[in-house]
Amino acid sequence: SAVISQKPSRDICQRGTSLTIQCQVDSQVTMMFWYRQQPGQSLTLIATANQGSEATYESGFVIDKFPISRPNLTFSTLTVSNMSPEDSSIYLCAGGSYNEQFFGPGTRLTVL
Amino acid sequence: SQELEQSPQSLIVQEGKNLTINCTSSKTLYGLYWYKQKYGEGLIFLMMLQKGGEEKSHEKITAKLDEKKQQSSLHITASQPSHAGIYLCGADHSGAGSYQLTFGKGTKLSVIP
C-alpha cells in the first residue's frame, strides 16, 4: 500500500491569489491524479499528473487555471490560480496501481 | 444523469445491525472501488472488484460485483460506531485498464450506539 500526504491540509485565500498544494507518496507509484470534491458533490477528476511531461486534463479543466507538476514518481503539485470563491473545495491527490488507488487526506480550500 | 448511483444517500442504523449499500452503474464496470471517507481523513481504500460475481471481504465488510458487472453492493455485518462515515464507490468504465475513476455521490452511514 501507499501512504499519501498533502500540504497544506487547509487554507483560506483571497480572491485573485494562487495556492500550490503538494502531494507526497511514500513509495513510487505508477499513476498520480488530482481530484476535486465540491460541497455535497462526488469527486471529480481534474487531471492525471504525468512524470516529466505535461499533465492530462479532463474536460472543463485547463492548465492555465490548474498547473500541475510531477518531477518524479513520488511527488506532485497542483496550483489553483487566480482563485475565486467557486474554487472553494477539497482537493485530493491520489496514486497507486490499478488494483489499489490510494488518496491523500485532502486540502480544504476556502476562497473569500 | 449520473453514471454511478449510490443508494441509499444516507443510512442510520443501530449498532450491531447489518446493512447494505448499493452502487449501480449505467455502464459496464471494469473495475469497481470502494472507499470510506471520514471528515479530514481523506479516502480510505477498502477493496477493488473486477470480475463478475467476485466477492471480497475485509473484516466485517463484504463487497460483491454482480455477474453483469453493472452493480456492486457493500455489506456490513454487525455494524459498529467505527463504521460510520461516507462510503464512496468509484468505477473504471473504460475497460482499458484506465486508472481514471468516476465516483458516486456517496452514502452517509451513521451508527447509533
Interface residues (C-beta under 8 A of the other chain):
Chain A: S1 I4 S9 T30 M31 F33 G40 Q41 S42 L43 T44 L45 T48 E58 L92 A94 G96 Y98 N99 E100 Q101 F102 F103 G104 P105 G106 R108
Chain B: L4 G31 Y33 Y35 G40 E41 G42 L43 F45 M48 L88 G90 D92 G97 Y99 Q100 L101 T102 F103 G104 K105 G106
